[in-house]
Amino acid sequence: MERRNYPRTDGFIPIEFQVRHLETPDEPWIGRGVLTNLSLTGIFFVPDDQPPLKPGDIRDFIFTPFHFLEERKSFIIKARGKVMRIEMSDDHTCLGVAVSFLAGPYFG
């Protein structure tokens, strides 16, 4: 049986996300994808295009669900995290990115 410190929420939530390198925070990489798993300790998302990440990278992330973008409402999930793994298919398509939170998440 899998043991977790915090409950996780599974879903299929279309998102826009930003990845900010700590040394160049004013130059974010912006992508779209689907958030499939969220807890207070981490997130798993499936990007439409593979972000410039590798396991071990520490980055600042901002996730915004599409329905908030479309309705022009302000809601984000912001966190500093460590990339734990990137799941790839046999044809090198990114199937998902697992991030463990180091600071946050902050909801706003």
N, C-alpha and C positions, 0 to 999 in steps of 0.2 A: 504494500500500500504506500502510495506517495504521501509524504508528509510536507506540509507547507506552513510557514509562519503566519501567512495572511491568506484569506480567500482570494480566489481569482475569478474574473468574469470573462467568460468566453462569448464571442459574438462575431459579427461581420459588419464592421462599421467603416464605410469609406472615409478616408482621411486625406488631408494635405499635411505634409510634414516638412520640417526644416532640420537640417543637420548642420551644426556650427562647430568648426574646429576651434579649439581653445585659443590658439595663437592668432587666428583670423576671424573673430566673431562677426565682423561686418560683411563677410562674404559667405552667406549660407548656401548650402545645396538644398534646393527645394524639389520635392517629389510628391507623388500621389500613390496611394495604395489602399490597403485594407488593414485595420486593426483587428486582430483575431483573439487577443488575450491580454488582459490587464490586471495587475494586482498592485499593491503598495510597494512591492519590491522589484517589479519589472514589467516589461511589455514585449509582446511578439507581434510583428506586423509583416505584411506581405507587400513589398513595393512593386509598382508597375515597372520601374526601371531600377536596376541595381544601384544603390547609393555608393559613394566612394568610401566604403567602410571595410574593415577587416577585423577578425576577432582580436580582442585586446585593446582596440581603439577606445579612448575616452572622449566623449563629445557631449555637447549640449543639444538637446532635442526639444522641438516644439511640435505637438500634434494637434490638429484642428479638425474635428469631424465636419464633413461636407455640409450636413444640414444646417450647421451654425453659420458656415460661410454663405450658403444660399440665402438664408434668412437675415444675413448681416447682423447676427448676434455675436457677442464676444464670449467665446469659451475655448480655452486651450488647456492642454496638459503639457506642462513644462518640467523637464528634469535633466540632470546631468547623469549620464550613464556609461557603462562599459559594455561594449559589444561582446557578448558571450559566444555566439555562434551565428553563422550564416548558412542556411540550408540551401543547397544547390541541387538541381536536377541533373540527370545524365547529360543533357545538352547544354549545361552551364547556365540555365535560367535560375534566377534567384527565387527560391520558394518561400523565404522568410528570414527575418532578422530578429534575434533574441537579444534584448538589452536588459542588463541588471542595473537598477537605479543606485547611484552613489549619493545623490542629493535630490530631494523631492520624492515623489512627484508633487507639483504644485498645480492646483486647479484654479482657473480664473477666467 
